[in-house]
Amino acid sequence: MADEFPLEDLSAEAPATSPAAAEPKPKRDPAGTLSIAMLVYIAVNAIYGVLLLFPAQFYDLVGVRSATADRLGGLRWVGAMLLSWAVSAILVLARPVGRAIFVTAGSLQLTVVTVALAYSLAIDDGLGASWFQIVSILVWGAAAAVMWWARLGARKVLAGK
């Protein structure tokens, strides 16, 4: 019986792998990563900015009581500010060299908005339905993570080195 099923020699070398498998994976281009992050930043700021140009209607849509939404109608300037940040980000996208301070400020903006939204949800301040607050936290938080990742990876691109 032992002759029917001989044991294989376990000391034999493994078959050689193809040269393509042994090559290291190319590093991600920091300029490309920064461009993607800036596009995400532009999209998030532009979408929320346009919605906040009509704050009473926007807040009413996301579940804020109509009376409260009417009182928040004066926050139209927040939408204008977000739109101006989106337009400024287009300038960074066009010429990133020397614009590290803007990318850092944008990263901080997204981070602070995420923290503020999470705090609002935690204290249940009633600023919209919970689903909207959770979606907003995820959107702004993901955008912040992408911006910080791109900011840290593109230090040389932003410095012009």
C-alpha positions in Angstrom: 0.0 0.0 0.0 2.8 2.4 0.8 4.1 1.9 -2.8 0.8 2.9 -4.4 0.9 6.5 -2.9 4.5 7.6 -2.7 5.1 10.8 -0.8 6.3 13.7 -2.8 9.6 15.3 -2.1 8.7 18.4 -0.1 12.2 19.8 -0.3 11.8 20.5 -4.1 11.9 24.1 -5.1 8.7 26.0 -6.0 8.2 26.7 -9.7 9.7 30.0 -10.8 7.2 32.9 -11.0 6.9 35.0 -14.1 9.0 38.2 -14.2 5.9 40.4 -14.3 4.7 39.0 -11.0 8.1 39.9 -9.4 8.0 43.5 -10.5 7.0 46.0 -7.8 3.7 47.8 -8.3 4.2 51.3 -9.6 3.7 54.1 -7.1 0.6 56.2 -7.5 1.3 59.6 -9.1 1.0 62.3 -6.4 -0.2 64.8 -8.9 -3.0 62.5 -10.1 -4.0 61.8 -6.5 -4.2 65.5 -5.8 -6.3 66.1 -9.0 -8.8 63.4 -7.9 -8.9 65.0 -4.4 -9.5 68.4 -5.8 -12.3 67.1 -8.0 -14.0 65.5 -5.0 -13.5 68.8 -3.1 -15.0 70.8 -5.9 -18.0 68.4 -6.2 -18.8 68.4 -2.5 -18.6 72.1 -2.1 -20.5 72.9 -5.3 -23.3 70.5 -4.6 -23.9 71.7 -1.0 -23.2 75.3 -2.1 -25.9 75.2 -4.8 -28.4 73.6 -2.4 -27.7 76.2 0.3 -28.3 79.1 -2.1 -31.9 78.2 -1.4 -31.6 77.4 2.3 -35.3 77.5 3.3 -36.2 75.0 0.6 -33.2 72.9 1.2 -33.7 72.6 5.0 -37.4 71.9 4.4 -36.4 69.2 2.0 -34.1 67.4 4.5 -36.6 67.4 7.3 -36.2 70.6 9.2 -39.6 72.0 10.3 -40.9 74.7 8.0 -40.8 77.4 10.6 -37.2 76.7 11.4 -36.3 76.4 7.8 -37.8 79.8 7.1 -35.7 81.3 10.0 -32.6 79.7 8.4 -33.2 81.4 5.1 -30.6 84.0 5.9 -27.9 81.4 5.6 -27.7 81.9 1.9 -24.2 83.3 2.4 -23.0 79.8 3.4 -23.9 78.5 0.0 -22.1 81.4 -1.7 -19.0 80.7 0.4 -19.0 77.0 -0.5 -19.4 77.9 -4.2 -16.5 80.3 -4.0 -14.3 77.6 -2.4 -15.2 75.3 -5.2 -14.2 77.9 -7.8 -11.0 78.5 -6.0 -10.2 74.8 -6.0 -10.4 74.9 -9.8 -7.5 77.3 -9.7 -5.5 74.9 -7.6 -6.4 72.1 -10.0 -5.0 74.2 -12.9 -1.8 75.2 -11.1 -1.1 73.3 -7.9 2.5 74.6 -7.4 2.7 76.9 -4.5 -0.9 76.3 -3.4 -0.2 74.0 -0.4 -1.9 76.5 2.0 -5.1 76.3 0.1 -5.1 72.5 0.0 -4.4 72.4 3.7 -7.2 75.0 4.4 -9.6 72.9 2.3 -8.6 69.8 4.2 -9.3 71.5 7.5 -12.6 72.9 6.2 -13.8 69.4 5.3 -12.6 68.0 8.6 -14.2 70.7 10.8 -17.5 70.4 8.9 -17.5 66.7 9.5 -16.9 67.2 13.2 -19.6 69.8 13.4 -22.1 67.6 11.7 -21.2 64.7 14.0 -21.6 66.9 17.0 -25.0 68.1 15.7 -26.1 64.5 15.3 -24.8 63.5 18.7 -26.7 66.3 20.6 -29.8 65.8 18.4 -30.1 69.5 17.5 -32.9 68.7 15.0 -31.1 70.1 12.0 -32.7 67.8 9.5 -33.5 64.1 9.5 -31.0 61.6 10.9 -30.5 60.0 7.5 -29.5 63.3 6.0 -27.1 64.1 8.8 -25.5 60.6 8.5 -25.1 60.9 4.7 -23.6 64.4 5.1 -21.1 63.1 7.7 -20.1 60.3 5.4 -19.8 62.6 2.4 -17.8 65.3 4.1 -15.7 62.8 6.1 -14.8 60.8 3.0 -13.9 64.1 1.2 -11.7 65.1 4.1 -9.9 61.8 4.2 -9.2 62.0 0.4 -8.0 65.6 0.7 -5.6 64.8 3.6 -4.3 61.8 1.8 -3.7 63.8 -1.3 -2.2 66.7 0.7 0.3 64.5 2.4 1.2 62.6 -0.8 1.6 65.7 -3.0 3.8 67.8 -0.8 6.5 67.9 -3.5 4.0 68.7 -6.2 2.6 71.6 -4.2 6.1 72.9 -3.4 7.2 72.7 -7.0 10.0 70.1 -6.5 
